[in-house]
């Protein structure tokens, strides 16, 4: 990380009732944020570049008749170049959106609508983000056939399963008549951090003339991505996952070999070459571009630092606690991700006891009841263990001292809860 980047000010001070009763070592300020898969704090360098576009350079990028509009348009095109450079694309292939959810919807619904005469079969995986799963479910209710690929215990799809589905065959050898038009597989899972074999998936799709979309919200800026080398046709990007602002994202849309067209979700004005109408969020787009530029320069070094902190956290916990399970592949994994299950512990009690640390539970509150994570279920984790799972998301601004404090708090809390469990 550049020495120019400063650690953001801590989150709002905790209320007295939340103040940790535990010894806090020098250099550690509570609360600690370790949920960087949910969102990342904005890099101060990103904010600095955005600020002029709120007040001084406030023009509409579509205003072509005066200098305010020209300045806004120039800033947007600079950001477009930065996003494109990070993924090996051209500026004509970058469409700005409100975030990865919109990008996922535009990619999947837009491609299916545009190419509906060529087929109606869609392939995805059971561990996808809800933005993809719910979009595919919606299309399934409207007459499209959707195949949901299972994953192996390590969280990776089986490429043979994908090949069978692409060739219109089921596991029992039956043949389906409808042609596959789209495959959507995320590059990095948002819960267990598992990295899918994107290049191999892209190759299988390209050989069969099938459009390949990947949700890269978690992986963009964290690992090298090249849309040509990996045969990616559509790719979703979110600004707030790589130390940029919320409410802005992008969709990569391949412009040649083959050139793709999408049916727009939003009509009116014809912005972004007709694929996404609406006045552009210039400050947000500037921030996304700056975040991509920083990632371009610092990604490899930062990835090594994050992997070291992740392994430090893992070893410090697992060397002192038994019956702790790592969920997902450690070999194919985002550098800053760790997802652990703690046996014989009530998950809700564990999270409540760790109220000075921002973490994510392995359970997602989808209705009035708390349901086990669909990702953990898909890799064979029992409901009990899924409820006692924690996702650790280590980010750019976390320190070794914070990692050590979190590990010590986890060990202390799990040990205490297990003792209570055994005595009850």
BELJOTA-V49702 format. One record per backbone hydrogen bond with DSSP energy under -0.5 kcal/mol. CO is the residue of the C=O (numbers start at 1). NH is the residue of the N-H. If there is no record, write none. Layout:
BEGIN
CO&NH / CO&NH
END
This chain:
BEGIN
2&5 / 15&18 / 15&19 / 16&19 / 23&25 / 25&28 / 27&29 / 32&34 / 32&358 / 34&393 / 35&38 / 35&39 / 43&46 / 43&47 / 44&48 / 45&49 / 46&50 / 47&51 / 50&53 / 51&54 / 51&55 / 52&57 / 55&58 / 56&58 / 60&63 / 62&64 / 66&70 / 67&71 / 68&72 / 69&73 / 70&74 / 71&75 / 72&76 / 73&77 / 74&78 / 75&79 / 76&80 / 77&81 / 78&82 / 79&83 / 80&84 / 81&85 / 82&86 / 83&87 / 84&87 / 84&88 / 84&89 / 85&88 / 86&225 / 87&227 / 90&93 / 91&94 / 93&95 / 93&253 / 95&251 / 97&249 / 99&103 / 100&104 / 101&105 / 102&106 / 103&107 / 104&108 / 105&109 / 105&110 / 106&110 / 107&111 / 108&112 / 109&113 / 110&114 / 110&263 / 111&115 / 113&116 / 115&118 / 115&119 / 116&119 / 120&145 / 121&181 / 121&182 / 122&147 / 123&184 / 124&149 / 125&128 / 129&132 / 129&133 / 130&134 / 132&136 / 133&137 / 134&138 / 135&139 / 136&140 / 137&141 / 138&142 / 139&142 / 139&144 / 140&143 / 144&146 / 145&122 / 146&148 / 147&124 / 147&149 / 149&126 / 150&158 / 152&155 / 154&329 / 156&152 / 157&159 / 158&161 / 158&162 / 159&163 / 160&164 / 161&165 / 162&166 / 163&167 / 164&169 / 165&168 / 168&176 / 170&173 / 174&170 / 179&120 / 179&121 / 181&211 / 182&123 / 183&213 / 184&125 / 187&196 / 189&193 / 193&334 / 194&189 / 194&196 / 196&198 / 197&201 / 198&202 / 199&203 / 200&204 / 201&205 / 202&206 / 203&207 / 204&208 / 205&208 / 205&210 / 206&209 / 211&183 / 211&213 / 212&233 / 212&234 / 213&185 / 214&216 / 214&236 / 215&187 / 215&188 / 216&220 / 219&222 / 219&223 / 226&230 / 227&232 / 228&231 / 233&254 / 234&214 / 235&252 / 236&216 / 237&250 / 238&241 / 239&242 / 239&244 / 240&40 / 243&43 / 245&248 / 248&239 / 249&97 / 250&237 / 251&95 / 252&235 / 254&260 / 258&260 / 266&277 / 270&274 / 271&274 / 271&276 / 272&275 / 275&265 / 280&282 / 281&285 / 282&286 / 283&287 / 284&288 / 285&289 / 286&290 / 287&291 / 288&292 / 289&293 / 290&294 / 291&295 / 292&296 / 293&297 / 294&298 / 295&299 / 298&302 / 299&303 / 300&304 / 301&305 / 302&306 / 303&307 / 304&308 / 305&309 / 306&310 / 307&311 / 308&312 / 309&313 / 310&314 / 311&315 / 312&316 / 313&317 / 314&318 / 315&319 / 317&320 / 317&321 / 323&343 / 325&327 / 325&341 / 326&328 / 331&333 / 332&195 / 334&337 / 336&394 / 338&392 / 339&327 / 340&390 / 341&325 / 341&343 / 342&345 / 345&347 / 346&350 / 347&351 / 348&352 / 349&353 / 350&354 / 352&355 / 354&357 / 356&31 / 356&32 / 357&359 / 358&34 / 360&391 / 362&373 / 364&366 / 364&371 / 369&366 / 369&367 / 369&371 / 371&364 / 373&377 / 374&378 / 375&379 / 376&381 / 377&380 / 382&386 / 383&387 / 384&388 / 385&388 / 386&389 / 388&342 / 389&362 / 390&340 / 390&392 / 391&360 / 391&393 / 392&338 / 392&394 / 393&36 / 395&398 / 399&403 / 400&404 / 401&405 / 402&406 / 403&407 / 404&408 / 405&409 / 406&410 / 407&411 / 408&412 / 409&413 / 410&414 / 411&415 / 412&416 / 413&417 / 414&418 / 415&419 / 416&420 / 417&421 / 418&422 / 419&423 / 420&424
END
